[in-house]
Structures are given as structure tokens and as C-alpha cells.
């Protein structure tokens, strides 16, 4: 597809546009974005991207559309487009619709355009803004494998992306990778705060906590050992790590994490029904 248009030019859209240009998936001139905020439009325009305040203009000029607006604004955007195109308009149905609006189902998006519209729903996460994102996507029945591959290429430009078969899995994806960065931030903060309480200066405690997380992640990626095996390597019998892990177990750490992921997953389901 030679032309890709974004409806919404916020932080996630900006990250995706940057990734697509840097990795040469698209040339700036083949990208367009609409946003009501002139400041956002000016910022994107400096990258050579065509910008406008008119959603319909972007749709008319693009072969694929990426909806990057907040869920509470999705109805207005869908209404703009469906009012501009007849639901039976074959030209509209040639376009691929990709949505990152959280909780908004494929059926809801397709329903605005009529039967046969190709839709892909995506759940990205915030680290996409630094090129380290994790996204999961599901295609509608009308969308092809080529459409799916195209969407994967977009999100792989800012990290990693996987295709799922079941749309209901996106709620659990939200609970894991969608909300997951905040869990990591909370753990790092708790780790650094605890070290500060033990006498390490706050700035040094945060620096050490972050490097510890980074190093542990690299060890997990570079080898073939399971998390349990790696824990056993670090936790010598009767040592300091074993004492710490025993405290985690007493506090129900694994149950706390499971409960948090479940709560986020449940809320994602609720939002899907609400929106």
C-alpha cells in the first residue's frame, strides 16, 4: 500500500510515523495525518508529513487508515467518515482500516462502514514511543493475510508485534503488555525506595535499580534458561537472595501480580462493552 493516513496525531501516532520513516517502510510524502490540534500538526509537518484538520481528506487520499484517537472520540471519527462515504461505496471498502482505539471492537468499527470492510484491531503499548513497543493484533474475517502482514510491518517498525486469532485475547494482552510498563515502573520505584531506606542515595538507588532490570532482561534474552532456572542460579542456598525471595513469597508477590493483571484484563472487557 502506497499511502497510509493517520486519524489522530498524538504521541503514539508520532512514534509510529517516526518508526515508519526511520525504517524506510514509508516515505514522508506517502504519509498523512489529521489532528484538531494545530501544534501537533505543525510538529508532524516538520517531518515532511502532510497534515490537516480534516479526517475525511486523509481517508480520501489514503489506501490504509490508522485510527489513533482515544476511545471516547471514536464515534465522532467513525461518523465523520461514514457520512462522507456511502456504506455501499466500493471505493471505501478498498481501504484497510487499522485501529488502536483501546476497547473498541472490530464489529463496532466495521459496523460504521458496512459489510465487507477490512479491519485490523491492534493493542500497542507505550514503549513504542522509544522503539521498544510490543503490539498484538487481530484481523477481521474480511481482512486478508496480506493486510495482516502489512499491519505487522507497521508495528514492528517500533518494536515487536504478533498476530492473534481470537479478538477476546486482546483484553489479556492489555492486562499484560498494554498496562505492563506501569507495573515495571512501580517495581523499579519500590526497589529504589527500599534501597534508599537502607542508606543508598536516591539517585544512585534508581540508577542501580534500572541497570539491574536491564541486565536481568538481557540475561533472559541471551540464553535458553527458564525464569525458574535463572532464579535458582542467583539464589544460593542460605544466601541473601533466598532470604529476599522468601519474603516475596510470604507477601504473596505472585498472587499480587496475578491479581493486577486480572484486574486490568477485566477492566479492558468492561471498557469494550462501555465504548
C-alpha positions in Angstrom: 0.0 0.0 0.0 1.5 3.3 -1.1 -0.4 5.7 1.1 -1.1 5.5 4.8 -3.2 8.0 6.7 -3.4 8.6 10.4 -6.6 9.9 12.1 -5.2 11.4 15.2 -1.6 12.7 15.6 -0.9 12.2 19.3 2.2 10.6 20.9 1.5 7.0 19.6 0.8 8.2 16.1 4.0 10.3 16.2 6.0 7.3 17.4 4.6 5.1 14.6 5.2 7.8 11.9 8.8 8.2 13.1 9.4 4.4 13.1 7.9 4.1 9.6 10.2 6.8 8.2 13.4 5.8 10.0 13.0 2.2 8.9 12.0 3.3 5.4 8.7 1.5 5.4 7.2 4.7 4.0 8.5 7.9 2.6 7.3 11.0 4.4 5.4 12.1 1.3 3.3 8.9 1.4 2.1 9.6 4.9 -0.7 11.9 6.1 -2.2 12.7 9.5 -5.2 14.6 10.7 -5.5 16.3 14.2 -7.5 19.1 15.6 -4.5 20.5 17.5 -2.5 22.8 15.2 0.6 22.4 17.4 0.5 18.6 16.8 0.0 19.2 13.1 3.0 21.6 12.9 5.2 19.1 14.7 4.3 16.3 12.3 4.6 18.5 9.3 8.3 19.2 10.2 8.9 15.6 9.3 7.6 16.1 5.8 4.2 14.5 6.6 1.1 16.1 5.1 -1.2 17.3 7.9 -4.8 18.5 8.0 -7.6 19.0 10.5 -10.0 17.1 8.2 -10.3 13.3 8.8 -12.2 12.8 5.5 -9.4 14.4 3.5 -7.0 11.9 4.9 -9.3 9.0 4.2 -9.9 10.1 0.6 -6.1 10.2 -0.1 -5.0 7.0 1.7 -5.2 3.3 0.9 -4.9 2.4 4.5 -6.2 4.3 7.5 -4.8 4.0 11.1 -7.3 5.3 13.7 -5.2 6.7 16.6 -7.8 8.5 18.7 -9.0 8.0 22.2 -11.9 5.6 22.6 -14.2 8.4 23.8 -13.7 10.1 20.4 -14.1 7.1 18.2 -17.8 7.6 17.5 -17.3 11.1 16.2 -14.4 9.9 13.9 -16.4 7.0 12.6 -19.4 9.2 12.0 -17.2 11.7 10.0 -16.0 9.0 7.7 -19.3 7.1 7.3 -21.1 10.3 6.5 -18.6 11.2 3.8 -18.9 7.8 2.1 -21.9 5.7 1.2 -21.9 2.5 3.1 -22.1 0.6 -0.2 -19.2 2.7 -1.6 -16.8 0.1 -3.2 -14.0 2.7 -3.0 -14.2 2.9 0.8 -14.2 -0.9 1.0 -10.9 -1.0 -0.8 -9.3 0.7 2.2 -7.8 -1.1 5.1 -8.9 0.2 8.5 -6.4 -0.3 11.4 -7.5 0.8 14.9 -5.5 1.3 18.1 -8.5 2.7 20.0 -8.5 0.7 23.2 -11.6 -1.4 23.9 -13.2 -0.6 20.5 -14.2 -3.9 18.9 -13.8 -4.9 15.2 -17.6 -5.3 14.9 -18.1 -1.7 16.1 -15.7 -0.3 13.6 -16.9 -2.4 10.7 -20.5 -1.6 11.6 -19.8 2.1 10.8 -18.7 1.3 7.3 -20.9 -1.6 6.2 -20.3 -5.3 5.5 -17.0 -6.3 3.9 -14.8 -3.5 5.2 -11.3 -4.8 6.1 -10.5 -4.0 9.8 -7.5 -4.8 12.0 -7.6 -4.0 15.7 -4.3 -3.5 17.5 -3.2 -3.2 21.1 0.2 -1.4 21.2 2.0 -0.2 24.3 3.8 3.0 25.4 7.4 1.8 24.9 6.7 2.1 21.1 7.5 5.8 21.7 11.2 4.8 22.2 11.1 2.0 19.6 10.7 -0.8 22.1 7.0 -1.5 21.8 5.0 -4.7 22.0 1.8 -4.9 20.0 -0.8 -7.7 19.3 -3.3 -7.5 16.5 -6.4 -9.4 15.2 -7.8 -9.1 11.7 -11.5 -9.2 10.7 -12.8 -12.0 8.5 -12.8 -9.6 5.6 -9.1 -8.7 6.0 -6.5 -10.8 4.2 -3.3 -12.3 5.3 -1.5 -9.6 3.3 -3.4 -7.0 5.3 -2.3 -8.7 8.5 1.4 -8.7 7.3 1.1 -5.0 6.4 -0.1 -4.1 9.9 2.6 -6.2 11.5 5.2 -4.4 9.5 3.8 -1.0 10.7 4.1 -2.0 14.4 7.4 -3.9 14.0 8.9 -0.6 13.0 8.6 0.5 16.7 9.3 -2.8 18.4 7.7 -6.2 18.1 4.3 -7.3 17.0 2.3 -10.6 16.9 -0.9 -11.6 15.2 -3.6 -13.4 17.2 -6.6 -15.4 16.1 -9.1 -14.5 18.8 -10.1 -10.9 19.5 -11.0 -11.7 23.0 -7.3 -12.3 23.8 -6.7 -8.6 23.4 -8.1 -8.0 26.8 -5.5 -10.2 28.3 -2.9 -8.5 26.1 -4.0 -5.2 27.6 -3.5 -6.6 31.1 0.0 -7.9 30.2 1.8 -5.6 27.8 -0.7 -2.7 27.5 -0.7 -1.9 31.2 2.6 -3.8 31.9 5.0 -0.9 31.6 3.4 0.8 34.7 4.0 -2.4 36.7 7.7 -2.3 35.8 7.8 1.4 36.8 6.2 0.6 40.1 8.6 -2.2 40.8 11.6 -0.1 40.0 10.3 2.7 42.2 9.7 0.3 45.1 13.2 -1.2 44.6 14.9 2.2 44.6 12.8 3.4 47.5 13.7 0.3 49.6 17.4 0.8 48.8 17.2 4.4 49.8 15.7 3.3 53.1 18.8 1.1 53.6 21.1 4.1 53.1 21.8 4.3 49.4 21.4 7.9 48.0 18.1 8.2 45.9 19.7 9.0 42.6 22.2 6.1 42.9 19.5 3.7 44.1 17.4 4.5 40.9 20.4 4.2 38.7 21.3 0.8 40.2 17.7 -0.5 40.1 17.4 0.4 36.4 20.7 -1.2 35.4 19.7 -4.3 37.4 16.4 -4.6 35.4 18.2 -4.0 32.1 20.9 -6.6 32.9 18.4 -9.2 34.1 16.4 -8.7 30.9 19.5 -9.2 28.7 20.4 -12.4 30.6 16.9 -13.8 30.0 17.0 -12.9 26.2 20.6 -14.1 25.6 20.2 -17.6 27.0 17.8 -20.6 26.8 17.2 -20.9 30.6 13.7 -20.5 32.0 13.0 -17.9 34.7 12.9 -20.6 37.4 16.3 -21.8 36.3 17.8 -18.3 36.4 16.3 -17.7 39.8 18.0 -20.8 41.2 21.3 -19.7 39.7 21.2 -16.4 41.6 19.6 -17.7 44.8 22.3 -19.7 46.6 21.0 -21.8 49.5 21.1 -19.8 52.7 22.1 -16.7 50.9 20.8 -13.1 50.6 18.7 -13.7 47.5 17.0 -16.7 49.1 16.1 -14.6 52.1 14.6 -11.9 49.8 12.6 -14.5 47.7 11.3 -16.0 50.9 9.9 -12.5 51.9 8.3 -12.1 48.4 6.6 -15.5 48.8 5.4 -14.6 52.3 3.9 -11.3 51.0 2.2 -13.2 48.1 4.1 -11.5 45.4 3.0 -13.8 42.6 -0.6 -13.6 43.7 -0.4 -9.8 43.7 0.9 -9.7 40.2 -1.7 -12.2 39.0 -4.4 -10.1 40.7 -3.2 -6.9 39.0 -3.1 -8.5 35.5 -6.6 -9.9 36.1 -7.9 -6.5 37.2 -6.5 -4.8 34.1 -7.9 -7.6 31.9 -11.4 -7.3 33.5 -11.4 -3.5 33.1 -10.5 -3.9 29.4 -13.5 -6.1 28.9 -15.7 -3.6 30.8 -14.4 -0.7 28.6 -15.1 -2.7 25.5 -18.8 -3.0 26.5 -18.9 0.6 27.5 -17.5 2.0 24.3 
